[in-house]
């Protein structure tokens, strides 16, 4: 069966698949269901799909089966290795996707893998878009994610009815550019999390009311989305994950340790990112890799004897 691209996307006609229903993925998938799209999901632990099934989603038994019954398949999984197996292996998405179908990877993954998937998709008459997101669990819930898209410009525009349900998409360039943008995004987010953590620890040590501190500075140059999302969570010791700390090690590592294709083939010198990666690695070593990224403050507290 020929899939719709480039026929317009609509809730009544476009069949959507979703793989990866953790904190972020489940919230994003539920928004598409609420917008009227039919949704087929796959979960390694089927019980985790119960809420989405209650909203009308259908459960498939493999990524291959999801792709067979979908025109567009979204993925939101943990690591590049997960993306590779789900998309490229013999029973993966591309094996089951019909010609003209599109795979949309919202995982924070590797730019080189995004390019490999794009080439493999085109080789069988399909398309791929790498479109990692930023905004955490609240942005996913409220449909206010920043979405960074790489791939074919026309395909990204075609996907806009779906992206608009999830947040605001920005086309960054060819395959892999969405992932490169996310790595740069995480470098900025990591620096903000570190600054907020150290500011709160210093304010407390100085005897300030930390709630007043946040209220006082958030309207000035120190204010940020990171402060809005995580300031009160840090103060209230709410370390429930919107994004796992262990994933920040992965994301920062792709920026610090991996040589991107460039004219000189050199890794950029990113001392701040290297430090943030080391501190998040400390969280993982302390057994806190499954905490939210706002848990970085616990590392700064430990360094200060708390």
ZADREN-796125 format. One record per residue (C-alpha): residue number from 1; residue in one letter; x, y, z. Coordinates in steps of 0.2 Angstrom, whole numbers, plus 2048, in hexadecimal, padded with zeros to 3 digits. Each point is the difference from the previous one (the first is absolute). Example, Ala and Ser with C-alpha at 12.3 -4.5 7.8 and 13.67 -1.06 7.14 Angstrom:
   seq   type     x     y     z
     1      A   83E   7EA   827
     2      S   806   811   7FD
//
This chain:
   seq   type     x     y     z
     1      X   800   800   800
     2      X   806   811   7FB
     3      X   801   80C   80F
     4      X   7FA   812   7FF
     5      X   810   80B   7FE
     6      X   7FE   80C   7F8
     7      X   7ED   800   803
     8      X   7FB   80C   80E
     9      X   800   7F9   811
    10      X   7F0   800   809
    11      X   7F9   7F7   810
    12      X   7F3   7F7   7F6
    13      X   80D   7F8   7F4
    14      X   811   800   806
    15      X   805   7F1   80B
    16      X   80D   803   80D
    17      X   80C   7F4   809
    18      X   809   804   810
    19      X   80E   7F6   808
    20      X   807   806   811
    21      X   7F3   804   80D
    22      X   80A   806   80F
    23      X   7FD   810   808
    24      X   803   80B   7F0
    25      X   7F9   7F4   7F3
    26      X   7F0   7FC   809
    27      X   7FC   812   802
    28      X   804   804   7EE
    29      X   7F6   7F1   7FA
    30      X   7F1   804   80B
    31      X   7FF   811   7F8
    32      X   7FF   7F9   7EE
    33      X   7F2   7F4   807
    34      X   7F7   810   807
    35      X   802   808   7EF
    36      X   7F6   7F2   7F8
    37      X   80E   7F6   7F8
    38      X   7FF   7ED   800
    39      X   80F   7F9   809
    40      X   809   7EF   800
    41      X   80D   7FE   80E
    42      X   80D   7F4   805
    43      X   807   7FE   811
    44      X   80D   7F3   806
    45      X   7F5   7FF   810
    46      X   7EE   800   7F9
    47      X   7F9   805   811
    48      X   808   811   7FF
    49      X   7F4   803   7F1
    50      X   7F1   7FF   80A
    51      X   7FC   812   801
    52      X   802   803   7EE
    53      X   7F6   7F1   7FC
    54      X   7F2   807   80B
    55      X   801   810   7F5
    56      X   7FD   7F6   7F0
    57      X   812   7FA   7FB
    58      X   802   7EF   7F9
    59      X   80F   7F4   806
    60      X   80B   7F8   7F3
    61      X   80C   7F2   805
    62      X   810   807   7F7
    63      X   807   80F   7F7
    64      X   7FE   7F7   7F0
    65      X   7ED   7FE   803
    66      X   7FF   812   805
    67      X   807   806   7F0
    68      X   7F6   7F4   7F5
    69      X   7F0   809   807
    70      X   807   812   800
    71      X   803   80E   7F4
    72      X   80B   809   80C
    73      X   80A   7F8   80E
    74      X   807   80A   80F
    75      X   80E   7F9   80B
    76      X   804   807   811
    77      X   80C   7F4   808
    78      X   810   801   80B
    79      X   810   7FE   7F6
    80      X   807   800   7EF
    81      X   802   7ED   801
    82      X   7ED   7FE   804
    83      X   7FC   80B   7F0
    84      X   80B   7F5   7F5
    85      X   7F8   7F0   806
    86      X   7EE   807   7FF
    87      X   802   808   7EF
    88      X   80D   7F6   7F6
    89      X   800   7EE   806
    90      X   7F7   7F2   7F6
    91      X   7F0   802   80A
    92      X   801   813   802
    93      X   7F7   80E   7F9
    94      X   807   802   7EF
    95      X   7FE   7ED   7FD
    96      X   7ED   803   803
    97      X   7FD   811   7F9
    98      X   7F7   802   7F0
    99      X   808   80B   7F2
   100      X   7FD   812   803
   101      X   7FF   7FD   813
   102      X   809   80B   80C
   103      X   80A   7FC   810
   104      X   802   80F   80C
   105      X   80D   7FE   80D
   106      X   7FE   80B   80F
   107      X   80D   7F7   80A
   108      X   810   80A   805
   109      X   80B   7F6   7F5
   110      X   810   801   7F5
   111      X   800   80B   7F0
   112      X   80A   7F3   7F7
   113      X   7F3   7F3   804
   114      X   7F2   80C   7FA
   115      X   809   801   7EF
   116      X   802   7ED   7FF
   117      X   7ED   7FE   803
   118      X   7FC   80D   7F4
   119      X   80A   7F7   7F2
   120      X   7F8   7EF   805
   121      X   7EF   808   7FF
   122      X   802   807   7EF
   123      X   807   7F0   7FA
   124      X   7EF   7F8   802
   125      X   7F6   80F   7FB
   126      X   7FC   806   811
   127      X   806   810   80A
   128      X   807   804   811
   129      X   801   80F   80A
   130      X   80A   803   810
   131      X   7F7   80B   80B
   132      X   806   800   812
   133      X   7F6   80B   80C
   134      X   803   80B   80F
   135      X   7F4   806   80E
   136      X   7FF   7F1   80C
   137      X   7F1   7F7   806
   138      X   7F6   810   802
   139      X   804   806   7EE
   140      X   7FA   7EF   7FA
   141      X   7F0   800   80A
   142      X   7FC   811   7FB
   143      X   805   7FF   7EE
   144      X   80D   80D   802
   145      X   810   7F7   7FB
   146      X   80E   807   7F5
   147      X   802   7F4   7F2
   148      X   810   800   7F6
   149      X   7FE   7F8   7EF
   150      X   80C   7F9   7F3
   151      X   7FD   7F8   7F0
   152      X   7F7   805   7F0
   153      X   7F8   811   802
   154      X   7F0   7FB   7F6
   155      X   7FD   7F1   80C
   156      X   802   80A   80F
   157      X   7F3   80D   7FA
   158      X   7F5   7F1   7FC
   159      X   801   7FA   812
   160      X   7FC   811   807
   161      X   7EE   7FB   805
   162      X   807   7F3   80B
   163      X   80E   80B   806
   164      X   7F4   80E   804
   165      X   7F7   7F5   80D
   166      X   811   7FD   809
   167      X   808   811   7FF
   168      X   809   80C   7F5
   169      X   80B   7F8   7F2
   170      X   80F   808   7F9
   171      X   808   7F9   7F0
   172      X   813   7FF   803
   173      X   806   7F9   7F0
   174      X   804   7EF   7F9
   175      X   801   7EF   808
   176      X   809   801   811
   177      X   7FE   813   802
   178      X   7F1   7FD   80C
   179      X   80B   7F5   80B
   180      X   80F   80D   7FF
   181      X   7F4   80D   806
   182      X   7FA   7F6   80F
   183      X   812   7FD   805
   184      X   803   812   800
   185      X   7F0   803   809
   186      X   806   7F4   80E
   187      X   810   809   802
   188      X   7F7   810   804
   189      X   7F3   7F7   80B
   190      X   80E   7F7   80A
   191      X   809   810   803
   192      X   7F0   808   806
   193      X   7FC   7F1   80C
   194      X   812   802   807
   195      X   7FE   812   802
   196      X   7EF   7FF   809
   197      X   806   7F2   80B
   198      X   80F   80A   806
   199      X   7F6   810   802
   200      X   7F4   7F7   80B
   201      X   80D   7F7   80A
   202      X   809   811   802
   203      X   7F0   809   805
   204      X   7FC   7F4   80D
   205      X   812   800   807
   206      X   7FE   813   801
   207      X   7F1   7FF   80A
   208      X   7F4   806   7F3
   209      X   7EE   7F9   7FE
   210      X   802   7F6   7F0
   211      X   7EE   803   7FB
   212      X   803   813   801
   213      X   810   7FE   7F7
   214      X   7F8   7F8   7F1
   215      X   7F2   80C   800
   216      X   80C   80F   801
   217      X   80C   7FA   7F1
   218      X   7F4   7F7   7F4
   219      X   7FB   811   7F8
   220      X   812   805   7FD
   221      X   80E   7FA   7F6
   222      X   801   7F0   80B
   223      X   7EF   7FB   7FB
   224      X   7FD   7F1   7F4
   225      X   7F4   7F3   7FA
   226      X   80B   7F4   80B
   227      X   7FD   80A   80F
   228      X   7ED   801   7FC
   229      X   7FF   7ED   7FD
   230      X   80C   7FA   80E
   231      X   803   80E   80D
   232      X   7F1   7FB   80B
   233      X   804   7ED   7FD
   234      X   811   802   807
   235      X   7FA   80A   80F
   236      X   7F3   7F3   803
   237      X   80B   7F1   7FE
   238      X   7F5   7FA   7F2
   239      X   80C   7F6   7F5
   240      X   7F3   7F6   7F6
   241      X   806   7FF   7EE
   242      X   7FA   80A   7F1
   243      X   811   7FB   7F9
   244      X   80C   7F3   808
   245      X   810   806   807
   246      X   809   7F1   7F7
   247      X   7FA   807   7EF
   248      X   809   810   803
   249      X   810   7F6   801
   250      X   7FC   7F9   7EF
   251      X   7FB   811   7F9
   252      X   80F   80A   807
   253      X   80B   7F1   7FA
   254      X   7FB   802   7EE
   255      X   805   812   801
   256      X   810   7FE   80A
   257      X   807   7EF   7FA
   258      X   7FA   7FD   7EE
   259      X   809   808   7F1
   260      X   7F3   807   7F5
   261      X   803   800   7ED
   262      X   809   810   7FC
   263      X   80E   807   7F6
   264      X   80D   7FE   80D
   265      X   7F8   7F1   809
   266      X   804   807   811
   267      X   7F5   7FF   810
   268      X   7FA   812   805
   269      X   808   805   811
   270      X   7F1   801   80C
   271      X   807   802   812
   272      X   7EF   804   807
   273      X   7F7   7F1   7F8
   274      X   80E   7F4   805
   275      X   7FE   806   812
   276      X   7ED   7FE   800
   277      X   802   7EE   7F8
   278      X   80C   7FC   80E
   279      X   7F4   806   80E
   280      X   7F1   7F6   7F8
   281      X   80C   7F1   7FF
   282      X   802   803   813
   283      X   7ED   7FF   802
   284      X   800   7EF   7F7
   285      X   80F   7FA   80A
   286      X   7F6   804   810
   287      X   7F1   7F6   7FA
   288      X   7F6   80F   7FB
   289      X   800   7FE   7ED
   290      X   7ED   7FD   800
   291      X   7FC   811   809
   292      X   7FB   80F   7F5
   293      X   80E   80B   7FA
   294      X   7FB   80D   80E
   295      X   808   7F3   80C
   296      X   811   808   7FA
   297      X   7FE   80B   810
   298      X   804   7F0   80A
   299      X   811   7FF   7F9
   300      X   804   812   804
   301      X   7F9   7FD   812
   302      X   80B   7F1   802
   303      X   80F   80A   7FB
   304      X   7FB   80C   80E
   305      X   7FE   7F3   80D
   306      X   7ED   7FF   801
//
